[in-house]
Amino acid sequence: MDFFDIAILLLVFGLMLNKFISKRLFFLSLILVVLSSFSQIYIVGFKWQYVPLFLMILIYVVKYRFEYSAKNNFLKFVSFFLLSSTFIISGLLIYFLPVPSFENENKKYSVGYEEVHIQLDNRKNPVVFEELSNLPKGINRELMIDIYYPSNEETKLNQIVRYKSENWGVSVIQYLNRTWQINIPEFLFNHLKLSHIEVGTDLEFSNFKAPVVVYSHGWAGEKIFATDQLIHIASEGYVVIAIDHTGLAMFTDLPSGSIYNTGSTDASSNVFGVMKEMAIDIDDTIKFLKNGQNYSENIQTLIMEHTNFDDISILGHSTGGGSALLYCMSNECNKLILQDPYFVPVVKELNKIELNSDTYFIYSEDWYSGYTDSDSLTEIEVYRNYVESDKQTFGYYLKASRHYDFLAFGSISPLTKYTFLKGSIDYNTSLATNNYFNTRALGGNLLRESDYLIKIQK
């Protein structure tokens, strides 16, 4: 809970005890809670979880204005019970559905951020993406990317998505409803637009050429879902490029409108083809940036003077792991970091996995041990039997985790024990373990096992 959450809850609780305080103190409490509410909306933004509290405040304003007081003891009890229940429900909603805050601890550098719109005049949208989304057929491919970079200039928590026309929390709900044919109310996550992220814009760059890390999300993922890990990587001295694979991403907010994934793998005629086109997205993005095409002067300075494209590593989750592999099979990569990589389609297409870079695998425990009774080829069997490499290969799994514990999923992240999307591992523990794994892997350092990072035996 933030300052306003605590202040408004305490003030409303004080109003509920009005019969024990003087009329003057009750009036001052009303003034304070109204001012605090307006300040909260102006500074933080409107959160629907406050609606019951705002209703209570209105009731107490009317009560004060007309000096109303229930005479009947039964009415007094009912009134107090309803107001108390409303207060408790609102407090629980504020606590369990908070505005997520992605802070960066133990950082070497502050982190700058900019979103870049890429237009590819020489490439049409592939059919494999059109099959999965509302993409119009036959138009040129467009991508949205996030760039995070190291800086020595101080920054603070910012709401970098607050003023966008689209609300990614609503998009998450829409995707879940489309995919599982359920009817979760869309307002449930609309407060995610107020997410606080510890990055700044137009920051002064650190005075060195930083190596590059490209992030490729999984099936119906989104570039912002790994923000917590990506800002940590950037704070360690890397330029991080996160790509929305338009049409595969859960949603991509292009300047022309929102492109969303329909939510079903059944709509795809060729999963391997999807990963192959994702690898081309990675290649196109790097070429676009290196060629200095149509982006801000700030990013041009970063790319041309402070980015080392001779040192590129790829971080991929799930299907994004498959795209990372395919990219590094035909391009030189320093490190390849794979989070629950989806390699079964690659094996079926190529019969083996050839690694040309030092590669670090990290699996969820769900993928490591959850499919042992399956007759189908599992990802751990792929890792143990189909991976070929002359380079160093390391395999680990994240204890008590599921497939989405490699993502920050807004307000769901702190609730990992209560969702079907994530395992029982605490969000902060999974983030700390992922950050340790990523930075040690990028630095080519040995990884130590811990209570949650377990080495996989070949």
Order of alpha helices (4+ residues) and beta strands (2+ residues): alpha-alpha-alpha-alpha-beta-beta-alpha-beta-beta-alpha-beta-beta-alpha-beta-beta-beta-alpha-alpha-beta-alpha-beta-alpha-beta-beta-alpha-alpha-beta-beta-alpha-beta
